[in-house]
Amino acid sequence: MRKNRKMSKSMSVMAGRTVQIGAVMVMAFAMVILNMLATSSCKHLEKVIRVKEGELAKLDEEKEREGGRWNSMVTSEKLETALLRHGLAMKTPRAEQVVHLRPDGRPYPGQISVAKAAERNRISSTARYTTPQLASAPRPARPRRSSRAAAPKASVRR
């Protein structure tokens, strides 16, 4: 039988280096695989972005077309034609009929239309109508009955 031999020093160094080289190769392989996965997902995202940008460009073109169509439809001549076609006898308001309002809903002062509306409302019967006062003013208290008034009155016999 052969005798068990110890591993020589050169053999142990060679085994250690083999493990190191194997670890480096596994790490390099893992890095290559991760790089391929990242590249693949980036290319997929590029395709998706390209498709979305194309859709956005189409929507922008459609918006421009529809904006042009709308602008051609809202000219005063086209509006009057459309109103007549539907049997409506309407005209655009005159300058004194337009009231410009502030963001809080009150009209800007000094407008001719506001002055004319105030004059109409002053004369109009509906302008004199006032809303009932809600519990803003306290009601007067009822007078209390005195103790004599609380006693029952005697009935009168006939």
Rosetta blueprint (number, residue, H / E / L):
1 M L
2 R L
3 K L
4 N L
5 R L
6 K L
7 M L
8 S L
9 K H
10 S H
11 M H
12 S H
13 V H
14 M H
15 A H
16 G H
17 R H
18 T H
19 V H
20 Q H
21 I H
22 G H
23 A H
24 V H
25 M H
26 V H
27 M H
28 A H
29 F H
30 A H
31 M H
32 V H
33 I H
34 L H
35 N H
36 M H
37 L H
38 A H
39 T H
40 S H
41 S H
42 C H
43 K H
44 H H
45 L H
46 E H
47 K H
48 V H
49 I H
50 R H
51 V H
52 K H
53 E H
54 G H
55 E H
56 L H
57 A H
58 K H
59 L H
60 D H
61 E H
62 E H
63 K H
64 E H
65 R H
66 E H
67 G H
68 G H
69 R H
70 W H
71 N H
72 S H
73 M H
74 V L
75 T L
76 S H
77 E H
78 K H
79 L H
80 E H
81 T H
82 A H
83 L H
84 L H
85 R H
86 H L
87 G L
88 L L
89 A L
90 M L
91 K L
92 T L
93 P L
94 R L
95 A H
96 E H
97 Q H
98 V L
99 V L
100 H L
101 L E
102 R L
103 P L
104 D L
105 G L
106 R L
107 P E
108 Y L
109 P L
110 G L
111 Q L
112 I H
113 S H
114 V H
115 A H
116 K H
117 A H
118 A H
119 E H
120 R H
121 N H
122 R H
123 I H
124 S L
125 S L
126 T H
127 A H
128 R H
129 Y L
130 T L
131 T L
132 P L
133 Q L
134 L L
135 A L
136 S L
137 A L
138 P L
139 R L
140 P L
141 A L
142 R L
143 P L
144 R L
145 R L
146 S L
147 S H
148 R H
149 A H
150 A H
151 A L
152 P L
153 K L
154 A L
155 S L
156 V L
157 R L
158 R L
